[in-house]
Amino acid sequence: TSLQYAKEDLVGAIPPVGFFDPLGFADKADSPTLKRYREAELTHGRVAMLAVVGFLVGEAVEGSSFLFDASISGPAITHLSQVP
């Protein structure tokens, strides 16, 4: 058996906003597609969190990198332009 997902019953639909879908993607989605959208949303959120951690770790280990003979310095936002 397959579980049926209604957009109003998904976790995260809470007052005062309720179900938030400003572009209306859920209106045209059937139950399996809605579940796939939800899984993709979680996956992309987790990848984004890992990217932020990587950015912060890169700031913390400045100068101790084995890459490029540790010649990359300064804030991580400027590292790409320093790559030889």
PDB file of N, CA, C and O in Angstrom:
ATOM      1  N   THR A   1       0.834  -1.188   0.000  1.00  0.00           N
ATOM      2  CA  THR A   1       0.000   0.000   0.000  1.00  0.00           C
ATOM      3  C   THR A   1       0.873   1.244   0.000  1.00  0.00           C
ATOM      4  O   THR A   1       1.996   1.233   0.503  1.00  0.00           O
ATOM      5  N   SER A   2       0.355   2.283  -0.554  1.00  0.00           N
ATOM      6  CA  SER A   2       1.050   3.550  -0.648  1.00  0.00           C
ATOM      7  C   SER A   2       0.345   4.580   0.225  1.00  0.00           C
ATOM      8  O   SER A   2      -0.883   4.665   0.248  1.00  0.00           O
ATOM      9  N   LEU A   3       1.142   5.353   0.936  1.00  0.00           N
ATOM     10  CA  LEU A   3       0.563   6.419   1.751  1.00  0.00           C
ATOM     11  C   LEU A   3       0.183   7.589   0.856  1.00  0.00           C
ATOM     12  O   LEU A   3       0.908   7.926  -0.081  1.00  0.00           O
ATOM     13  N   GLN A   4      -0.930   8.190   1.143  1.00  0.00           N
ATOM     14  CA  GLN A   4      -1.365   9.369   0.401  1.00  0.00           C
ATOM     15  C   GLN A   4      -0.974  10.614   1.193  1.00  0.00           C
ATOM     16  O   GLN A   4      -1.211  10.691   2.398  1.00  0.00           O
ATOM     17  N   TYR A   5      -0.382  11.572   0.518  1.00  0.00           N
ATOM     18  CA  TYR A   5       0.051  12.799   1.154  1.00  0.00           C
ATOM     19  C   TYR A   5      -0.838  13.946   0.690  1.00  0.00           C
ATOM     20  O   TYR A   5      -0.971  14.199  -0.507  1.00  0.00           O
ATOM     21  N   ALA A   6      -1.430  14.620   1.630  1.00  0.00           N
ATOM     22  CA  ALA A   6      -2.181  15.840   1.321  1.00  0.00           C
ATOM     23  C   ALA A   6      -1.315  17.012   1.754  1.00  0.00           C
ATOM     24  O   ALA A   6      -0.696  16.970   2.817  1.00  0.00           O
ATOM     25  N   LYS A   7      -1.269  18.043   0.947  1.00  0.00           N
ATOM     26  CA  LYS A   7      -0.362  19.142   1.249  1.00  0.00           C
ATOM     27  C   LYS A   7      -0.691  19.827   2.571  1.00  0.00           C
ATOM     28  O   LYS A   7       0.208  20.343   3.235  1.00  0.00           O
ATOM     29  N   GLU A   8      -1.943  19.839   2.956  1.00  0.00           N
ATOM     30  CA  GLU A   8      -2.317  20.487   4.211  1.00  0.00           C
ATOM     31  C   GLU A   8      -1.912  19.667   5.435  1.00  0.00           C
ATOM     32  O   GLU A   8      -1.841  20.201   6.542  1.00  0.00           O
ATOM     33  N   ASP A   9      -1.648  18.375   5.242  1.00  0.00           N
ATOM     34  CA  ASP A   9      -1.311  17.495   6.366  1.00  0.00           C
ATOM     35  C   ASP A   9       0.189  17.276   6.542  1.00  0.00           C
ATOM     36  O   ASP A   9       0.596  16.550   7.450  1.00  0.00           O
ATOM     37  N   LEU A  10       1.019  17.883   5.697  1.00  0.00           N
ATOM     38  CA  LEU A  10       2.454  17.674   5.807  1.00  0.00           C
ATOM     39  C   LEU A  10       3.010  18.346   7.053  1.00  0.00           C
ATOM     40  O   LEU A  10       2.487  19.356   7.522  1.00  0.00           O
ATOM     41  N   VAL A  11       4.075  17.767   7.575  1.00  0.00           N
ATOM     42  CA  VAL A  11       4.753  18.357   8.723  1.00  0.00           C
ATOM     43  C   VAL A  11       5.273  19.733   8.318  1.00  0.00           C
ATOM     44  O   VAL A  11       5.823  19.896   7.229  1.00  0.00           O
ATOM     45  N   GLY A  12       5.105  20.691   9.170  1.00  0.00           N
ATOM     46  CA  GLY A  12       5.547  22.048   8.886  1.00  0.00           C
ATOM     47  C   GLY A  12       4.422  22.993   8.518  1.00  0.00           C
ATOM     48  O   GLY A  12       4.633  24.204   8.453  1.00  0.00           O
ATOM     49  N   ALA A  13       3.246  22.473   8.278  1.00  0.00           N
ATOM     50  CA  ALA A  13       2.091  23.328   7.991  1.00  0.00           C
ATOM     51  C   ALA A  13       1.463  23.733   9.310  1.00  0.00           C
ATOM     52  O   ALA A  13       0.576  23.052   9.824  1.00  0.00           O
ATOM     53  N   ILE A  14       1.928  24.847   9.852  1.00  0.00           N
ATOM     54  CA  ILE A  14       1.478  25.284  11.177  1.00  0.00           C
ATOM     55  C   ILE A  14       0.960  26.718  11.102  1.00  0.00           C
ATOM     56  O   ILE A  14       1.340  27.479  10.212  1.00  0.00           O
ATOM     57  N   PRO A  15       0.088  27.081  12.048  1.00  0.00           N
ATOM     58  CA  PRO A  15      -0.414  28.448  12.077  1.00  0.00           C
ATOM     59  C   PRO A  15       0.709  29.425  12.408  1.00  0.00           C
ATOM     60  O   PRO A  15       1.662  29.009  13.067  1.00  0.00           O
ATOM     61  N   PRO A  16       0.669  30.633  12.018  1.00  0.00           N
ATOM     62  CA  PRO A  16      -0.385  31.332  11.306  1.00  0.00           C
ATOM     63  C   PRO A  16      -0.247  31.214   9.785  1.00  0.00           C
ATOM     64  O   PRO A  16      -1.175  31.589   9.068  1.00  0.00           O
ATOM     65  N   VAL A  17       0.866  30.713   9.273  1.00  0.00           N
ATOM     66  CA  VAL A  17       1.071  30.668   7.830  1.00  0.00           C
ATOM     67  C   VAL A  17       0.360  29.470   7.212  1.00  0.00           C
ATOM     68  O   VAL A  17      -0.173  29.575   6.107  1.00  0.00           O
ATOM     69  N   GLY A  18       0.343  28.339   7.903  1.00  0.00           N
ATOM     70  CA  GLY A  18      -0.224  27.123   7.338  1.00  0.00           C
ATOM     71  C   GLY A  18       0.732  26.510   6.343  1.00  0.00           C
ATOM     72  O   GLY A  18       1.946  26.556   6.542  1.00  0.00           O
ATOM     73  N   PHE A  19       0.213  25.942   5.284  1.00  0.00           N
ATOM     74  CA  PHE A  19       1.060  25.351   4.244  1.00  0.00           C
ATOM     75  C   PHE A  19       1.576  26.466   3.361  1.00  0.00           C
ATOM     76  O   PHE A  19       0.784  27.194   2.762  1.00  0.00           O
ATOM     77  N   PHE A  20       2.902  26.618   3.265  1.00  0.00           N
ATOM     78  CA  PHE A  20       3.518  27.722   2.528  1.00  0.00           C
ATOM     79  C   PHE A  20       4.039  27.209   1.193  1.00  0.00           C
ATOM     80  O   PHE A  20       5.034  26.486   1.150  1.00  0.00           O
ATOM     81  N   ASP A  21       3.385  27.570   0.128  1.00  0.00           N
ATOM     82  CA  ASP A  21       3.783  27.203  -1.229  1.00  0.00           C
ATOM     83  C   ASP A  21       3.451  28.374  -2.150  1.00  0.00           C
ATOM     84  O   ASP A  21       2.461  28.325  -2.879  1.00  0.00           O
ATOM     85  N   PRO A  22       4.279  29.435  -2.123  1.00  0.00           N
ATOM     86  CA  PRO A  22       3.929  30.645  -2.865  1.00  0.00           C
ATOM     87  C   PRO A  22       3.886  30.465  -4.382  1.00  0.00           C
ATOM     88  O   PRO A  22       3.186  31.221  -5.056  1.00  0.00           O
ATOM     89  N   LEU A  23       4.599  29.503  -4.934  1.00  0.00           N
ATOM     90  CA  LEU A  23       4.603  29.312  -6.381  1.00  0.00           C
ATOM     91  C   LEU A  23       3.607  28.259  -6.841  1.00  0.00           C
ATOM     92  O   LEU A  23       3.445  28.048  -8.043  1.00  0.00           O
ATOM     93  N   GLY A  24       2.944  27.601  -5.913  1.00  0.00           N
ATOM     94  CA  GLY A  24       1.893  26.659  -6.251  1.00  0.00           C
ATOM     95  C   GLY A  24       2.349  25.335  -6.837  1.00  0.00           C
ATOM     96  O   GLY A  24       1.599  24.710  -7.586  1.00  0.00           O
ATOM     97  N   PHE A  25       3.554  24.891  -6.518  1.00  0.00           N
ATOM     98  CA  PHE A  25       4.036  23.612  -7.035  1.00  0.00           C
ATOM     99  C   PHE A  25       3.190  22.446  -6.539  1.00  0.00           C
ATOM    100  O   PHE A  25       2.975  21.486  -7.278  1.00  0.00           O
ATOM    101  N   ALA A  26       2.712  22.514  -5.311  1.00  0.00           N
ATOM    102  CA  ALA A  26       1.955  21.404  -4.731  1.00  0.00           C
ATOM    103  C   ALA A  26       0.557  21.279  -5.316  1.00  0.00           C
ATOM    104  O   ALA A  26      -0.060  20.218  -5.217  1.00  0.00           O
ATOM    105  N   ASP A  27       0.058  22.324  -5.912  1.00  0.00           N
ATOM    106  CA  ASP A  27      -1.291  22.267  -6.485  1.00  0.00           C
ATOM    107  C   ASP A  27      -1.380  21.278  -7.643  1.00  0.00           C
ATOM    108  O   ASP A  27      -2.412  20.637  -7.840  1.00  0.00           O
ATOM    109  N   LYS A  28      -0.293  21.156  -8.410  1.00  0.00           N
ATOM    110  CA  LYS A  28      -0.302  20.288  -9.581  1.00  0.00           C
ATOM    111  C   LYS A  28       0.331  18.930  -9.320  1.00  0.00           C
ATOM    112  O   LYS A  28       0.361  18.085 -10.215  1.00  0.00           O
ATOM    113  N   ALA A  29       0.841  18.702  -8.102  1.00  0.00           N
ATOM    114  CA  ALA A  29       1.582  17.475  -7.806  1.00  0.00           C
ATOM    115  C   ALA A  29       0.667  16.403  -7.223  1.00  0.00           C
ATOM    116  O   ALA A  29      -0.197  16.681  -6.392  1.00  0.00           O
ATOM    117  N   ASP A  30       0.882  15.172  -7.683  1.00  0.00           N
ATOM    118  CA  ASP A  30       0.179  14.048  -7.062  1.00  0.00           C
ATOM    119  C   ASP A  30       0.965  13.623  -5.820  1.00  0.00           C
ATOM    120  O   ASP A  30       2.000  14.212  -5.507  1.00  0.00           O
ATOM    121  N   SER A  31       0.482  12.615  -5.122  1.00  0.00           N
ATOM    122  CA  SER A  31       1.074  12.216  -3.852  1.00  0.00           C
ATOM    123  C   SER A  31       2.544  11.787  -3.962  1.00  0.00           C
ATOM    124  O   SER A  31       3.354  12.243  -3.155  1.00  0.00           O
ATOM    125  N   PRO A  32       2.930  10.924  -4.930  1.00  0.00           N
ATOM    126  CA  PRO A  32       4.350  10.560  -5.025  1.00  0.00           C
ATOM    127  C   PRO A  32       5.243  11.743  -5.400  1.00  0.00           C
ATOM    128  O   PRO A  32       6.373  11.843  -4.924  1.00  0.00           O
ATOM    129  N   THR A  33       4.743  12.630  -6.242  1.00  0.00           N
ATOM    130  CA  THR A  33       5.532  13.803  -6.613  1.00  0.00           C
ATOM    131  C   THR A  33       5.702  14.736  -5.433  1.00  0.00           C
ATOM    132  O   THR A  33       6.776  15.309  -5.248  1.00  0.00           O
ATOM    133  N   LEU A  34       4.675  14.897  -4.643  1.00  0.00           N
ATOM    134  CA  LEU A  34       4.762  15.730  -3.454  1.00  0.00           C
ATOM    135  C   LEU A  34       5.782  15.166  -2.472  1.00  0.00           C
ATOM    136  O   LEU A  34       6.537  15.916  -1.853  1.00  0.00           O
ATOM    137  N   LYS A  35       5.802  13.846  -2.332  1.00  0.00           N
ATOM    138  CA  LYS A  35       6.788  13.204  -1.460  1.00  0.00           C
ATOM    139  C   LYS A  35       8.200  13.421  -2.006  1.00  0.00           C
ATOM    140  O   LYS A  35       9.127  13.669  -1.235  1.00  0.00           O
ATOM    141  N   ARG A  36       8.373  13.330  -3.328  1.00  0.00           N
ATOM    142  CA  ARG A  36       9.681  13.549  -3.942  1.00  0.00           C
ATOM    143  C   ARG A  36      10.143  14.992  -3.743  1.00  0.00           C
ATOM    144  O   ARG A  36      11.317  15.232  -3.462  1.00  0.00           O
ATOM    145  N   TYR A  37       9.235  15.948  -3.884  1.00  0.00           N
ATOM    146  CA  TYR A  37       9.562  17.355  -3.636  1.00  0.00           C
ATOM    147  C   TYR A  37      10.036  17.549  -2.200  1.00  0.00           C
ATOM    148  O   TYR A  37      10.997  18.273  -1.940  1.00  0.00           O
ATOM    149  N   ARG A  38       9.350  16.894  -1.282  1.00  0.00           N
ATOM    150  CA  ARG A  38       9.691  17.028   0.130  1.00  0.00           C
ATOM    151  C   ARG A  38      11.074  16.455   0.416  1.00  0.00           C
ATOM    152  O   ARG A  38      11.860  17.052   1.151  1.00  0.00           O
ATOM    153  N   GLU A  39      11.370  15.285  -0.172  1.00  0.00           N
ATOM    154  CA  GLU A  39      12.689  14.677   0.008  1.00  0.00           C
ATOM    155  C   GLU A  39      13.785  15.539  -0.605  1.00  0.00           C
ATOM    156  O   GLU A  39      14.864  15.675  -0.028  1.00  0.00           O
ATOM    157  N   ALA A  40      13.514  16.123  -1.772  1.00  0.00           N
ATOM    158  CA  ALA A  40      14.493  16.990  -2.419  1.00  0.00           C
ATOM    159  C   ALA A  40      14.754  18.236  -1.581  1.00  0.00           C
ATOM    160  O   ALA A  40      15.888  18.704  -1.489  1.00  0.00           O
ATOM    161  N   GLU A  41      13.702  18.767  -0.971  1.00  0.00           N
ATOM    162  CA  GLU A  41      13.855  19.949  -0.121  1.00  0.00           C
ATOM    163  C   GLU A  41      14.766  19.645   1.066  1.00  0.00           C
ATOM    164  O   GLU A  41      15.638  20.446   1.401  1.00  0.00           O
ATOM    165  N   LEU A  42      14.566  18.496   1.700  1.00  0.00           N
ATOM    166  CA  LEU A  42      15.417  18.107   2.824  1.00  0.00           C
ATOM    167  C   LEU A  42      16.856  17.876   2.378  1.00  0.00           C
ATOM    168  O   LEU A  42      17.793  18.300   3.056  1.00  0.00           O
ATOM    169  N   THR A  43      17.035  17.209   1.247  1.00  0.00           N
ATOM    170  CA  THR A  43      18.381  16.935   0.748  1.00  0.00           C
ATOM    171  C   THR A  43      19.129  18.227   0.446  1.00  0.00           C
ATOM    172  O   THR A  43      20.287  18.381   0.834  1.00  0.00           O
ATOM    173  N   HIS A  44      18.472  19.153  -0.246  1.00  0.00           N
ATOM    174  CA  HIS A  44      19.134  20.414  -0.575  1.00  0.00           C
ATOM    175  C   HIS A  44      19.450  21.231   0.672  1.00  0.00           C
ATOM    176  O   HIS A  44      20.476  21.908   0.729  1.00  0.00           O
ATOM    177  N   GLY A  45      18.577  21.170   1.664  1.00  0.00           N
ATOM    178  CA  GLY A  45      18.846  21.863   2.917  1.00  0.00           C
ATOM    179  C   GLY A  45      20.062  21.295   3.625  1.00  0.00           C
ATOM    180  O   GLY A  45      20.871  22.040   4.178  1.00  0.00           O
ATOM    181  N   ARG A  46      20.192  19.972   3.608  1.00  0.00           N
ATOM    182  CA  ARG A  46      21.350  19.340   4.255  1.00  0.00           C
ATOM    183  C   ARG A  46      22.637  19.662   3.517  1.00  0.00           C
ATOM    184  O   ARG A  46      23.665  19.909   4.148  1.00  0.00           O
ATOM    185  N   VAL A  47      22.596  19.664   2.204  1.00  0.00           N
ATOM    186  CA  VAL A  47      23.780  20.018   1.418  1.00  0.00           C
ATOM    187  C   VAL A  47      24.181  21.463   1.707  1.00  0.00           C
ATOM    188  O   VAL A  47      25.369  21.761   1.829  1.00  0.00           O
ATOM    189  N   ALA A  48      23.221  22.344   1.816  1.00  0.00           N
ATOM    190  CA  ALA A  48      23.518  23.747   2.117  1.00  0.00           C
ATOM    191  C   ALA A  48      24.150  23.898   3.500  1.00  0.00           C
ATOM    192  O   ALA A  48      25.063  24.702   3.687  1.00  0.00           O
ATOM    193  N   MET A  49      23.656  23.116   4.471  1.00  0.00           N
ATOM    194  CA  MET A  49      24.252  23.178   5.810  1.00  0.00           C
ATOM    195  C   MET A  49      25.699  22.691   5.789  1.00  0.00           C
ATOM    196  O   MET A  49      26.556  23.278   6.449  1.00  0.00           O
ATOM    197  N   LEU A  50      25.980  21.623   5.038  1.00  0.00           N
ATOM    198  CA  LEU A  50      27.353  21.140   4.922  1.00  0.00           C
ATOM    199  C   LEU A  50      28.246  22.162   4.227  1.00  0.00           C
ATOM    200  O   LEU A  50      29.414  22.305   4.588  1.00  0.00           O
ATOM    201  N   ALA A  51      27.716  22.867   3.245  1.00  0.00           N
ATOM    202  CA  ALA A  51      28.489  23.893   2.560  1.00  0.00           C
ATOM    203  C   ALA A  51      28.879  25.018   3.518  1.00  0.00           C
ATOM    204  O   ALA A  51      29.999  25.526   3.463  1.00  0.00           O
ATOM    205  N   VAL A  52      27.964  25.398   4.381  1.00  0.00           N
ATOM    206  CA  VAL A  52      28.266  26.445   5.367  1.00  0.00           C
ATOM    207  C   VAL A  52      29.340  25.970   6.338  1.00  0.00           C
ATOM    208  O   VAL A  52      30.245  26.729   6.685  1.00  0.00           O
ATOM    209  N   VAL A  53      29.241  24.719   6.778  1.00  0.00           N
ATOM    210  CA  VAL A  53      30.265  24.174   7.679  1.00  0.00           C
ATOM    211  C   VAL A  53      31.623  24.171   6.981  1.00  0.00           C
ATOM    212  O   VAL A  53      32.630  24.529   7.593  1.00  0.00           O
ATOM    213  N   GLY A  54      31.664  23.773   5.712  1.00  0.00           N
ATOM    214  CA  GLY A  54      32.914  23.785   4.962  1.00  0.00           C
ATOM    215  C   GLY A  54      33.486  25.177   4.823  1.00  0.00           C
ATOM    216  O   GLY A  54      34.701  25.362   4.902  1.00  0.00           O
ATOM    217  N   PHE A  55      32.632  26.150   4.619  1.00  0.00           N
ATOM    218  CA  PHE A  55      33.081  27.547   4.522  1.00  0.00           C
ATOM    219  C   PHE A  55      33.706  27.988   5.847  1.00  0.00           C
ATOM    220  O   PHE A  55      34.761  28.622   5.858  1.00  0.00           O
ATOM    221  N   LEU A  56      33.051  27.650   6.965  1.00  0.00           N
ATOM    222  CA  LEU A  56      33.563  28.052   8.278  1.00  0.00           C
ATOM    223  C   LEU A  56      34.851  27.319   8.638  1.00  0.00           C
ATOM    224  O   LEU A  56      35.756  27.910   9.227  1.00  0.00           O
ATOM    225  N   VAL A  57      34.940  26.045   8.292  1.00  0.00           N
ATOM    226  CA  VAL A  57      36.173  25.290   8.555  1.00  0.00           C
ATOM    227  C   VAL A  57      37.320  25.869   7.735  1.00  0.00           C
ATOM    228  O   VAL A  57      38.447  25.969   8.221  1.00  0.00           O
ATOM    229  N   GLY A  58      37.037  26.245   6.503  1.00  0.00           N
ATOM    230  CA  GLY A  58      38.064  26.869   5.678  1.00  0.00           C
ATOM    231  C   GLY A  58      38.586  28.159   6.278  1.00  0.00           C
ATOM    232  O   GLY A  58      39.764  28.481   6.124  1.00  0.00           O
ATOM    233  N   GLU A  59      37.735  28.896   6.952  1.00  0.00           N
ATOM    234  CA  GLU A  59      38.171  30.117   7.640  1.00  0.00           C
ATOM    235  C   GLU A  59      39.058  29.789   8.837  1.00  0.00           C
ATOM    236  O   GLU A  59      40.009  30.513   9.132  1.00  0.00           O
ATOM    237  N   ALA A  60      38.738  28.690   9.525  1.00  0.00           N
ATOM    238  CA  ALA A  60      39.458  28.353  10.758  1.00  0.00           C
ATOM    239  C   ALA A  60      40.846  27.788  10.500  1.00  0.00           C
ATOM    240  O   ALA A  60      41.722  27.931  11.353  1.00  0.00           O
ATOM    241  N   VAL A  61      41.081  27.156   9.367  1.00  0.00           N
ATOM    242  CA  VAL A  61      42.368  26.507   9.111  1.00  0.00           C
ATOM    243  C   VAL A  61      43.219  27.293   8.123  1.00  0.00           C
ATOM    244  O   VAL A  61      44.026  26.710   7.398  1.00  0.00           O
ATOM    245  N   GLU A  62      43.051  28.575   8.088  1.00  0.00           N
ATOM    246  CA  GLU A  62      43.786  29.422   7.153  1.00  0.00           C
ATOM    247  C   GLU A  62      45.289  29.267   7.350  1.00  0.00           C
ATOM    248  O   GLU A  62      45.785  29.331   8.475  1.00  0.00           O
ATOM    249  N   GLY A  63      46.003  29.064   6.260  1.00  0.00           N
ATOM    250  CA  GLY A  63      47.452  28.976   6.309  1.00  0.00           C
ATOM    251  C   GLY A  63      47.983  27.588   6.613  1.00  0.00           C
ATOM    252  O   GLY A  63      49.180  27.354   6.450  1.00  0.00           O
ATOM    253  N   SER A  64      47.153  26.668   7.044  1.00  0.00           N
ATOM    254  CA  SER A  64      47.638  25.330   7.380  1.00  0.00           C
ATOM    255  C   SER A  64      47.286  24.316   6.309  1.00  0.00           C
ATOM    256  O   SER A  64      47.379  23.112   6.546  1.00  0.00           O
ATOM    257  N   SER A  65      46.887  24.777   5.144  1.00  0.00           N
ATOM    258  CA  SER A  65      46.477  23.887   4.073  1.00  0.00           C
ATOM    259  C   SER A  65      47.685  23.362   3.309  1.00  0.00           C
ATOM    260  O   SER A  65      48.676  24.071   3.133  1.00  0.00           O
ATOM    261  N   PHE A  66      47.594  22.107   2.855  1.00  0.00           N
ATOM    262  CA  PHE A  66      48.643  21.530   2.028  1.00  0.00           C
ATOM    263  C   PHE A  66      48.457  21.876   0.562  1.00  0.00           C
ATOM    264  O   PHE A  66      49.342  21.624  -0.257  1.00  0.00           O
ATOM    265  N   LEU A  67      47.320  22.449   0.229  1.00  0.00           N
ATOM    266  CA  LEU A  67      47.060  22.828  -1.151  1.00  0.00           C
ATOM    267  C   LEU A  67      47.721  24.153  -1.495  1.00  0.00           C
ATOM    268  O   LEU A  67      47.736  25.071  -0.675  1.00  0.00           O
ATOM    269  N   PHE A  68      48.260  24.257  -2.682  1.00  0.00           N
ATOM    270  CA  PHE A  68      48.856  25.494  -3.190  1.00  0.00           C
ATOM    271  C   PHE A  68      49.938  26.036  -2.262  1.00  0.00           C
ATOM    272  O   PHE A  68      50.122  27.249  -2.164  1.00  0.00           O
ATOM    273  N   ASP A  69      50.654  25.142  -1.581  1.00  0.00           N
ATOM    274  CA  ASP A  69      51.743  25.519  -0.666  1.00  0.00           C
ATOM    275  C   ASP A  69      51.303  26.543   0.377  1.00  0.00           C
ATOM    276  O   ASP A  69      52.097  27.392   0.784  1.00  0.00           O
ATOM    277  N   ALA A  70      50.085  26.475   0.797  1.00  0.00           N
ATOM    278  CA  ALA A  70      49.508  27.360   1.810  1.00  0.00           C
ATOM    279  C   ALA A  70      49.639  28.832   1.424  1.00  0.00           C
ATOM    280  O   ALA A  70      49.761  29.696   2.292  1.00  0.00           O
ATOM    281  N   SER A  71      49.613  29.116   0.115  1.00  0.00           N
ATOM    282  CA  SER A  71      49.748  30.506  -0.332  1.00  0.00           C
ATOM    283  C   SER A  71      48.422  31.247  -0.379  1.00  0.00           C
ATOM    284  O   SER A  71      48.398  32.451  -0.637  1.00  0.00           O
ATOM    285  N   ILE A  72      47.328  30.557  -0.136  1.00  0.00           N
ATOM    286  CA  ILE A  72      46.014  31.193  -0.131  1.00  0.00           C
ATOM    287  C   ILE A  72      45.772  31.754   1.266  1.00  0.00           C
ATOM    288  O   ILE A  72      45.887  31.025   2.251  1.00  0.00           O
ATOM    289  N   SER A  73      45.442  33.026   1.364  1.00  0.00           N
ATOM    290  CA  SER A  73      45.238  33.639   2.680  1.00  0.00           C
ATOM    291  C   SER A  73      44.058  34.600   2.618  1.00  0.00           C
ATOM    292  O   SER A  73      43.528  34.898   1.548  1.00  0.00           O
ATOM    293  N   GLY A  74      43.667  35.070   3.783  1.00  0.00           N
ATOM    294  CA  GLY A  74      42.578  36.026   3.861  1.00  0.00           C
ATOM    295  C   GLY A  74      41.234  35.345   4.010  1.00  0.00           C
ATOM    296  O   GLY A  74      41.169  34.131   4.200  1.00  0.00           O
ATOM    297  N   PRO A  75      40.161  36.117   3.926  1.00  0.00           N
ATOM    298  CA  PRO A  75      38.828  35.556   4.078  1.00  0.00           C
ATOM    299  C   PRO A  75      38.506  34.582   2.943  1.00  0.00           C
ATOM    300  O   PRO A  75      38.983  34.743   1.819  1.00  0.00           O
ATOM    301  N   ALA A  76      37.699  33.580   3.250  1.00  0.00           N
ATOM    302  CA  ALA A  76      37.387  32.533   2.281  1.00  0.00           C
ATOM    303  C   ALA A  76      36.688  33.072   1.044  1.00  0.00           C
ATOM    304  O   ALA A  76      36.772  32.458  -0.019  1.00  0.00           O
ATOM    305  N   ILE A  77      36.013  34.183   1.149  1.00  0.00           N
ATOM    306  CA  ILE A  77      35.299  34.726   0.005  1.00  0.00           C
ATOM    307  C   ILE A  77      36.268  35.178  -1.093  1.00  0.00           C
ATOM    308  O   ILE A  77      35.869  35.307  -2.251  1.00  0.00           O
ATOM    309  N   THR A  78      37.538  35.419  -0.742  1.00  0.00           N
ATOM    310  CA  THR A  78      38.533  35.860  -1.723  1.00  0.00           C
ATOM    311  C   THR A  78      39.451  34.734  -2.177  1.00  0.00           C
ATOM    312  O   THR A  78      40.345  34.981  -2.986  1.00  0.00           O
ATOM    313  N   HIS A  79      39.274  33.527  -1.699  1.00  0.00           N
ATOM    314  CA  HIS A  79      40.191  32.438  -2.019  1.00  0.00           C
ATOM    315  C   HIS A  79      40.194  32.068  -3.493  1.00  0.00           C
ATOM    316  O   HIS A  79      41.259  31.806  -4.052  1.00  0.00           O
ATOM    317  N   LEU A  80      39.043  32.038  -4.133  1.00  0.00           N
ATOM    318  CA  LEU A  80      38.987  31.621  -5.518  1.00  0.00           C
ATOM    319  C   LEU A  80      39.824  32.501  -6.431  1.00  0.00           C
ATOM    320  O   LEU A  80      40.457  32.006  -7.363  1.00  0.00           O
ATOM    321  N   SER A  81      39.831  33.788  -6.172  1.00  0.00           N
ATOM    322  CA  SER A  81      40.609  34.686  -7.022  1.00  0.00           C
ATOM    323  C   SER A  81      42.105  34.560  -6.764  1.00  0.00           C
ATOM    324  O   SER A  81      42.899  35.042  -7.571  1.00  0.00           O
ATOM    325  N   GLN A  82      42.517  33.927  -5.665  1.00  0.00           N
ATOM    326  CA  GLN A  82      43.930  33.753  -5.349  1.00  0.00           C
ATOM    327  C   GLN A  82      44.516  32.460  -5.885  1.00  0.00           C
ATOM    328  O   GLN A  82      45.733  32.278  -5.847  1.00  0.00           O
ATOM    329  N   VAL A  83      43.682  31.557  -6.385  1.00  0.00           N
ATOM    330  CA  VAL A  83      44.172  30.275  -6.874  1.00  0.00           C
ATOM    331  C   VAL A  83      45.033  30.510  -8.105  1.00  0.00           C
ATOM    332  O   VAL A  83      44.607  31.169  -9.053  1.00  0.00           O
ATOM    333  N   PRO A  84      46.252  29.966  -8.087  1.00  0.00           N
ATOM    334  CA  PRO A  84      47.164  30.195  -9.233  1.00  0.00           C
ATOM    335  C   PRO A  84      46.695  29.472 -10.481  1.00  0.00           C
ATOM    336  O   PRO A  84      47.343  29.558 -11.524  1.00  0.00           O
TER     337      PRO A  84
END
